[in-house]
């Protein structure tokens, strides 16, 4: 499947924008990254901002970066959000309540669904399009990208794809090791469906038979979050700089190949 | 469009396809007063019999959890496993995808392990988060049982999860990524949803009564369901799906069901049909005051008042949350196969002014196309249309 990328966002400790990510890629690494302070989501109504969970702050802030460079309005975009566990401290709070008082807060419960970030995004931007929230564990980036691109392909409409992980507090962290947040945002459309705007880059996405070698870890990403499943999105977007012409990501018994096909570095 | 090659359903009122269809058409509810040893809430539940004693094959022991036992039972029944084996032989394992929905996946395993951790100050040695709780575990377990090697995804959009799998599977088929798809969904009873819905004051103290004037909330059930979709049309087909977002509230539906309306209209457009072509709607019909009123308003807006026969089968199965989409899609597939519309159970006085033709008893019909509605938290809506070739 051939698709165009029109705008992108990247957010993690040490990466405040796609420009930061590409600079880090070109430099081949970064200094020790400071903790990331996640902003209150300005897209939400004031009463929801203060109560917004870490994952809602992360995803809406990352999406905002892409929206600022997007040729499409926020309410025109179909939504595909992908994450491994995807709720972080909300999941931990609910399990703690269930194991002790059994009194779950109504807010914690409705924030505990995997599709809370896409739900809040749609409310904040009054977006009434289709919203998907998906997971395939440590392969959530590849599975989500496949869903986003096939939706763009079959609908002929632009799709906002978010791939993210949010820190899990202890004791759950010892089972699910995510210490720092990381997220990328992609605004994509099927090749040829948008003629009035120039894309940042064009890609070919395809499925292939498995091969023996594990994908090489990205040594240039900060070690505190380089192993997050969503860090694969940073590796993929680094192709906008001087990265490789193609990347392979495991997807079940196959691998998903993302190849840059326009060959022109515009960033 | 894609053909329905096989299906398997399992819920509180039906241990297999035949049993389920008899319960649905007789209005025989599987809901019972809560007798769970680990939950004290005074509600009714749709608990599947025999899950505690069900055993996975010995080589699958590391996947053992309540959710995977439900999955295993559904995969082994109704000839489903054999049908997938044939599809794998026909298309090649890598051309058969797996797309499954779940809201809470295996969180019951972590609830138990978390409680033991509080007492013993360490996680139980045998507890495996990846294989018995994580959202992807259901896909990986199902693929291992069935021998598929195609692309996989777990969709988790609360109560629309296992309806949306049909729409994405159709996209993967249309894009040439796969030739067949195992779609479905599983959710098991767990403290998270029981206490969570209790906190929202949405749990009924009796067996739920969708669209009844005196309805007072949902009854939670557990279920597993699978459908084998193939590129080539069959006698019964998935003909189109529509999705939308309410953009209104995380856990309350839009009062006029605006998102529900646009999902139903998008499903009709995707199927290339008009509202007059639909002969039955299996409503989301959860039996909360707000949902049923909003959904009735949406159906009136799309189809006209009293224009299409409607039922909610949740009075029989309970609200099976992430498995509701697949459970009710299979009810619609069976309605098309048997040319009979299943009724709404536990119905006393229908709420006045809903303006829907609610089925009190099973009704014979010449049915060519039917719709299933699924709506979830986050304002996540999905409507599916199935059709029969006469």
Interface residues (C-beta under 8 A of the other chain):
Chain A: X1 X79 X84 X85 X86 X94 X95 X96 X97 X98 X99 X100 X102 X103 X104 X105 X106 X109 X110 X111 X112 X113 X114 X115 X116 X118 X119 X120 X122 X123 X125 X126 X127 X128 X129 X130 X131 X132 X133 X134 X135 X136 X137 X139 X140 X143 X144 X146 X147 X150 X151 X153 X154 X171 X174 X175 X176 X207 X209 X251 X252 X253 X254 X256
Chain B: X93 X94 X98 X103 X110 X111 X114 X115 X117 X118 X123 X129 X130 X134 X135 X136 X137 X139 X140 X143 X149 X150 X151 X152 X153 X154 X155 X156 X157 X158 X164 X168 X170 X171 X172 X174 X175 X177 X191 X192 X195 X196 X197 X198 X199 X200 X243 X244 X245 X246 X247 X248 X249 X250 X251 X258 X259 X262 X376 X377 X378 X379 X380
